[in-house]
Amino acid sequence: MASEYRLVSTAVAGGAPQAGVLIGDRVIPAATLLAGETGIDSTSVMGLLRTWDKSHAALQAAVQKAPSDAGAPLTQVKLMAPLLYPGSMFCAGANYWDHLEEMSEIAKRTTGKAPPMIKNPEPWFFMKTTAGSIIGPDTPARMPSFSKQLDWEAELAVVIGRPTRNISEERAFDAVAGYTIINELSARDLMKREGTPFIYDWLGQKCFEDAAPMGPWLTPAAYIANPNDLSIKLWVNGVLKQNSNTGKMVHGIAEQIAYLSRHVTLQPGDVIATGTPAGVGMPRGEFLKAGDEVKIEIDGCGTLVNRMVAA
């Protein structure tokens, strides 16, 4: 009998995407699994997140009773990004010690000084667009025509499950519904905009169509024992480029949630991309080209694969 599940969004021919529940290697529509439940919107993953405490309890109970042959094989289902339209995507910058070290020389050339290898009191964030940026697994990622230096960034993404404001670090994980994978693509040749007093162009380098491949599913937080100790790996065309652990974050997940909740009320479905480890292409002058396949694996979160294509 299955004891765990994952949430997916599935493409439906001629209809709107629907929430699915992955049990083992089979996918059951969430609306089918939760038939008869009241007060839960099971039509989408976002709907489930809006009543996460009730939804998760109902899903756990339903999974225990689901027949082993229910639903459809995963191989026959087209997966989309688990969260198609999150309200906000917050991205932690320079948040792995090994990544800070590999980017220090580039920062020195850009700003005139290397970043200090010390932990600042608070994490640092930028925001990434959601509409148009998020694509799912096994979906071609269109490369921006205005960039010749597209870089990869494997990241653990935290998905918020409850309205959260001014939460303490000690209670921060109470806000988390689950985790997924993001490839936080970056146009490195647009990092700096000459002729302005602001140096870095965060919109130009981070916000474009297909800039945030996500998936393959959302793993409920209950099934991740320690999100601050997960293997995170990325391959380009089968060559291992990033090989690290979420334990190397400068600011852990609880710190990030507490910090953000002091500034805004985090909402169900909001996403926090928690930073990328060492192994990105820029320090070596390696960038993505059309036809490249990028694969990311994070413990407990599955495998995200996307192939780069010309815009």
VOGU-3710 file (C-alpha; in Angstrom, 3 decimals, decimal comma):
1> maseyrlvst> 0,000/0,000/0,000  1,359/3,420/-0,999  2,182/5,842/1,792  3,412/8,868/-0,154  2,250/10,933/-3,095  3,436/13,772/-5,319  1,355/16,546/-6,894  1,524/17,157/-10,629  -0,211/19,292/-13,228  -1,233/17,345/-16,298
11> avaggapqag> -2,129/18,449/-19,793  -5,630/17,453/-20,863  -6,503/17,358/-24,558  -8,980/20,113/-25,344  -9,287/21,242/-21,739  -7,648/23,119/-18,915  -4,669/21,567/-17,118  -5,693/19,554/-14,090  -4,150/18,564/-10,786  -2,951/14,996/-10,580
21> vligdrvipa> -1,729/12,815/-7,747  1,287/10,627/-8,465  1,188/7,416/-6,446  4,062/5,117/-7,276  4,186/5,182/-11,069  0,527/6,045/-11,698  -1,278/9,383/-11,890  -4,843/9,836/-10,653  -6,775/13,090/-11,195  -6,989/14,859/-7,846
31> atllagetgi> -10,697/15,511/-8,426  -11,269/11,758/-8,788  -9,235/10,881/-5,725  -10,995/13,514/-3,609  -14,516/12,990/-4,945  -17,004/13,837/-2,214  -14,616/16,046/-0,250  -16,041/19,490/0,512  -14,188/22,758/0,906  -11,283/21,698/-1,340
41> dstsvmgllr> -10,645/22,928/-4,877  -9,048/19,869/-6,464  -9,086/21,168/-10,031  -5,552/22,582/-9,810  -2,460/22,328/-7,642  -2,944/25,981/-6,726  -6,474/25,176/-5,615  -5,190/22,420/-3,356  -2,574/24,761/-1,882  -5,179/27,348/-0,900
51> twdkshaalq> -6,543/24,882/1,682  -3,296/22,991/2,183  -3,816/21,609/5,680  -7,169/20,115/4,745  -6,049/19,103/1,249  -2,933/17,290/2,427  -4,799/15,370/5,127  -7,494/14,336/2,647  -4,917/13,293/0,041  -2,954/11,224/2,541
61> aavqkapsda> -6,125/9,385/3,550  -7,220/8,860/-0,052  -3,806/7,545/-1,100  -4,096/4,763/1,464  -7,315/3,568/-0,157  -6,441/4,055/-3,834  -6,439/0,820/-5,904  -2,997/-0,065/-7,250  -4,271/0,101/-10,844  -6,120/3,416/-10,530
71> gapltqvklm> -5,346/6,264/-12,894  -2,904/6,131/-15,786  0,763/5,150/-16,020  3,091/8,106/-15,559  4,685/7,308/-18,926  1,352/8,041/-20,625  0,748/11,387/-18,935  2,033/14,746/-20,171  3,332/16,659/-17,176  3,307/20,436/-17,010
81> apllypgsmf> 4,980/22,561/-14,355  3,414/21,613/-11,007  2,630/25,289/-10,362  1,566/26,990/-13,564  0,755/30,446/-12,206  2,346/31,129/-8,801  1,675/34,576/-7,440  5,313/35,439/-6,757  8,729/33,911/-7,310  11,433/35,090/-4,942
91> caganywdhl> 15,003/34,121/-5,860  17,869/34,029/-3,368  21,093/35,414/-4,798  24,649/34,361/-3,889  23,314/31,852/-1,376  25,772/28,945/-1,602  29,266/29,225/-0,204  30,775/27,275/-3,106  28,966/29,462/-5,666  30,109/32,644/-3,907
101> eemseiakrt> 33,673/31,446/-4,213  33,467/30,606/-7,913  31,811/33,957/-8,754  34,088/36,152/-6,645  36,504/37,018/-9,465  33,618/37,917/-11,792  32,091/40,150/-9,121  35,453/41,820/-8,658  35,713/42,592/-12,387  32,137/43,877/-12,463
111> tgkappmikn> 32,016/45,992/-9,323  35,670/46,551/-8,529  35,673/44,460/-5,371  35,295/40,808/-4,472  32,379/39,855/-2,217  33,437/39,121/1,374  33,252/35,429/2,234  31,256/36,107/5,370  27,618/35,553/6,213  25,625/38,761/5,998
121> pepwffmktt> 22,893/39,268/8,603  20,091/38,808/6,046  19,604/36,925/2,773  19,391/38,829/-0,506  16,593/38,367/-3,055  15,449/39,414/-6,486  12,149/38,510/-8,152  11,567/36,592/-11,345  8,506/36,865/-13,542  6,120/33,912/-13,403
131> agsiigpdtp> 3,767/34,403/-16,344  5,559/33,155/-19,445  8,710/32,158/-17,569  7,584/28,841/-16,085  7,612/25,723/-18,251  7,349/22,088/-17,280  9,529/18,984/-17,609  10,432/17,642/-21,049  9,308/20,948/-22,567  11,668/22,741/-24,969
141> armpsfskql> 13,111/25,888/-23,392  13,294/28,720/-25,897  16,560/30,593/-25,575  16,245/34,409/-25,550  17,350/35,809/-28,894  18,949/38,819/-27,185  21,448/36,743/-25,176  24,486/34,763/-26,260  25,456/33,703/-22,730  22,575/31,675/-21,312
151> dweaelavvi> 23,604/29,904/-18,101  22,079/27,110/-16,019  21,263/27,220/-12,289  19,910/24,185/-10,427  17,822/25,264/-7,434  15,619/23,771/-4,748  12,309/25,634/-4,762  10,160/26,026/-1,659  6,394/26,224/-2,208  4,377/28,118/0,404
161> grptrnisee> 1,192/26,484/1,708  -0,253/28,985/4,168  -0,607/32,798/4,353  2,505/33,756/6,306  3,477/37,064/7,864  6,232/37,850/10,377  7,003/34,217/11,089  10,003/33,268/13,212  12,806/31,044/11,955  11,769/28,473/14,549
171> rafdavagyt> 8,303/28,193/13,003  9,206/28,934/9,385  8,766/25,396/8,115  5,108/25,572/9,200  4,617/27,742/6,115  5,932/25,161/3,645  3,658/22,956/1,560  6,422/21,249/-0,365  9,400/21,397/-2,671  10,176/21,208/-6,365
181> iinelsardl> 13,077/21,846/-8,762  13,752/25,003/-10,747  16,350/25,693/-13,422  16,780/29,409/-12,804  18,174/30,324/-16,243  20,265/33,486/-16,456  21,357/35,679/-19,385  24,861/36,447/-18,148  25,729/38,938/-20,891  22,928/41,153/-19,545
191> mkregtpfiy> 24,144/41,146/-15,936  25,546/44,639/-16,174  24,013/47,597/-17,986  26,561/50,244/-18,892  25,651/53,891/-18,507  23,384/53,481/-15,489  24,166/53,999/-11,799  22,653/50,657/-10,819  25,308/48,284/-12,285  23,240/45,084/-12,313
201> dwlgqkcfed> 20,245/44,594/-14,612  18,136/42,008/-12,805  15,191/42,225/-15,202  17,361/41,819/-18,279  19,350/38,829/-17,055  16,594/36,956/-15,200  13,192/37,669/-16,776  12,328/36,250/-20,182  10,133/33,591/-21,755  10,915/30,058/-20,511
211> aapmgpwltp> 13,399/31,387/-17,938  12,203/29,050/-15,174  11,757/25,377/-16,074  10,052/23,745/-13,072  9,114/20,244/-12,012  8,558/17,454/-12,455  6,266/17,508/-9,432  5,676/19,004/-6,000  6,871/16,813/-3,138  4,939/17,525/0,076
221> aayianpndl> 7,159/18,734/2,906  6,069/15,777/5,035  8,146/13,514/2,792  11,387/15,524/2,934  13,100/14,761/6,238  15,715/17,519/6,058  15,526/20,023/3,185  18,802/21,532/4,376  20,614/18,285/3,531  19,672/17,297/-0,020
231> siklwvngvl> 21,959/16,306/-2,883  21,579/18,669/-5,850  23,070/17,832/-9,244  22,913/19,199/-12,783  24,148/17,722/-16,070  24,491/19,334/-19,504  24,444/16,737/-22,284  25,271/14,062/-19,733  28,273/15,915/-18,288  27,995/16,623/-14,547
241> kqnsntgkmv> 28,342/20,361/-13,961  26,823/20,992/-10,519  27,245/18,536/-7,656  26,524/19,974/-4,241  24,225/19,823/-1,229  21,599/22,198/0,111  23,559/22,171/3,373  25,999/24,568/1,688  23,447/27,398/1,643  24,645/30,610/3,238
251> hgiaeqiayl> 21,153/31,325/4,559  19,025/28,239/5,215  15,415/27,839/4,197  13,992/28,954/7,548  16,043/32,157/7,429  14,794/32,906/3,933  11,143/32,397/4,802  11,388/34,466/7,996  13,129/37,312/6,160  10,614/37,438/3,295
261> srhvtlqpgd> 7,642/37,253/5,668  8,839/40,395/7,413  8,491/42,316/4,161  5,401/40,773/2,571  2,662/38,308/3,401  3,651/35,105/1,666  0,678/33,459/-0,020  -0,149/29,829/-0,842  1,597/28,934/-4,075  4,354/31,511/-3,746
271> viatgtpagv> 7,728/30,061/-4,722  11,140/30,678/-3,160  14,080/29,615/-5,325  16,736/29,116/-2,670  19,905/29,745/-4,688  22,287/27,720/-6,824  25,534/25,969/-5,888  28,897/26,019/-7,666  29,199/24,652/-11,174  27,414/27,267/-13,283
281> gmprgeflka> 28,867/27,978/-16,709  29,942/31,605/-16,420  33,216/31,155/-14,485  34,407/28,746/-17,188  32,961/30,659/-20,123  30,544/27,819/-20,900  27,034/28,686/-22,023  24,008/26,843/-23,320  23,334/26,422/-27,023  20,390/25,126/-29,009
291> gdevkieidg> 20,096/21,361/-28,697  21,694/21,130/-25,246  19,892/18,929/-22,727  19,884/20,046/-19,094  19,011/17,519/-16,380  18,618/18,336/-12,686  18,139/15,936/-9,792  17,435/16,830/-6,169  16,868/14,208/-3,480  13,173/13,498/-3,061
301> cgtlvnrmva> 12,145/15,926/-5,801  12,598/13,854/-8,950  14,380/14,719/-12,192  13,788/17,792/-14,350  14,898/17,587/-17,979  14,629/20,315/-20,643  16,240/20,735/-24,041  17,293/24,179/-25,222  15,904/25,404/-28,556  16,396/28,565/-30,593
311> a> 13,742/31,200/-29,994
//
